[in-house]
Amino acid sequence: MTDYNSVINQLVIISQMTEDEIEKYENCINSSIEYVFSTLVSEECCNDSRVINLCAVNAFMKIALIKEADSDGISSFSAGDVSFSRDTSSLDRIKLLYELARDECKDMVVDNGFSFKVV
């Protein structure tokens, strides 16, 4: 299994959150580690730096979605001369980061997607 502390260290780097903040999301992190581990071609690569990064980015994406769901949902507001809008592109950047991390691991990860095969 991928080392939990290594994933936490990488998650601190990419999320800019403290370890105390990240501690609240322990279940998300464990879920991401277990998911990525279940897709690996071989256990030998479970602590490869690319796999650790994939686990961290996967967890970061879950955390960002949780934080977004906890927000009030207002993306823009204006009253007279005062206006407020929230930048929602951060989730798009996290998804791109996930795609890059997944692409880096393509030779170590099995694609469990559905496909038709010749019989």
C-alpha positions in Angstrom: 0.0 0.0 0.0 1.2 3.5 -0.8 2.7 5.3 2.2 0.2 7.6 3.9 2.8 10.1 5.1 4.3 10.5 1.7 0.9 11.2 0.3 0.2 13.8 3.1 3.6 15.5 2.3 2.7 15.8 -1.3 -0.8 16.9 -0.5 0.6 19.7 1.7 2.7 20.9 -1.3 0.0 20.9 -3.9 -2.9 22.1 -1.8 -1.1 24.8 0.2 -3.0 23.5 3.3 -1.4 22.8 6.6 -1.2 19.2 8.0 -3.8 20.2 10.6 -6.2 21.3 7.9 -5.6 18.1 5.9 -6.1 15.9 9.0 -9.9 16.6 8.8 -9.9 14.8 5.4 -8.2 11.5 6.5 -11.0 9.4 5.1 -10.7 11.1 1.7 -7.0 10.5 1.7 -7.3 6.9 2.7 -10.0 6.4 0.1 -7.8 7.9 -2.6 -4.8 5.7 -1.6 -7.0 2.6 -1.7 -8.5 3.5 -5.0 -5.2 4.2 -6.7 -3.7 1.0 -5.2 -6.6 -1.0 -6.6 -5.8 0.2 -10.1 -2.0 -0.5 -10.0 -0.6 -3.1 -12.3 1.9 -4.2 -9.7 2.3 -3.6 -6.0 6.0 -2.9 -6.5 5.2 0.6 -7.9 2.9 1.6 -5.0 5.5 4.0 -3.5 6.8 5.4 -6.9 6.7 9.2 -6.7 4.3 9.4 -9.6 1.8 7.1 -7.8 2.2 9.1 -4.6 1.5 12.3 -6.6 -1.6 10.6 -8.2 -2.9 9.7 -4.7 -2.4 13.2 -3.4 -4.0 14.9 -6.4 -7.0 12.5 -6.2 -7.4 13.4 -2.6 -7.0 17.1 -3.3 -9.7 16.9 -6.0 -12.1 15.3 -3.4 -11.2 17.8 -0.8 -11.8 20.7 -3.2 -15.2 19.3 -4.2 -16.2 18.9 -0.5 -15.1 22.5 0.2 -17.1 23.7 -2.9 -20.2 21.8 -1.7 -19.8 23.4 1.8 -19.8 26.9 0.3 -23.0 29.0 0.0 -23.2 28.3 -3.8 -23.3 32.0 -4.8 -20.9 32.6 -7.7 -21.7 36.3 -8.2 -23.6 39.0 -6.4 -24.1 42.7 -7.0 -25.9 45.4 -5.2 -25.5 48.9 -6.6 -21.9 49.7 -7.1 -20.7 46.7 -5.1 -20.2 43.3 -6.8 -18.7 40.0 -5.7 -17.9 36.9 -7.8 -16.1 33.7 -6.9 -13.5 32.2 -9.1 -14.6 28.7 -9.9 -11.7 27.8 -12.2 -9.7 26.3 -9.4 -11.7 23.0 -9.8 -10.9 23.0 -13.5 -7.2 23.4 -12.7 -7.3 20.6 -10.1 -9.0 18.3 -12.7 -6.2 19.2 -15.2 -3.6 18.4 -12.5 -5.3 15.0 -11.9 -5.3 14.2 -15.7 -1.6 15.0 -15.8 -0.9 12.8 -12.7 -3.0 10.0 -14.2 -1.2 10.3 -17.5 2.2 10.1 -15.8 1.1 6.8 -14.2 -0.4 5.3 -17.4 2.1 2.4 -17.5 1.5 1.6 -13.8 -2.3 1.9 -13.7 -4.9 -0.4 -15.2 -7.8 1.3 -17.0 -10.9 -0.3 -15.6 -13.2 1.4 -18.1 -15.8 -0.5 -20.1 -15.0 -1.6 -23.6 -16.4 -3.9 -26.3 -14.1 -6.7 -27.3 -14.2 -9.1 -30.3 -15.6 -12.5 -29.3 
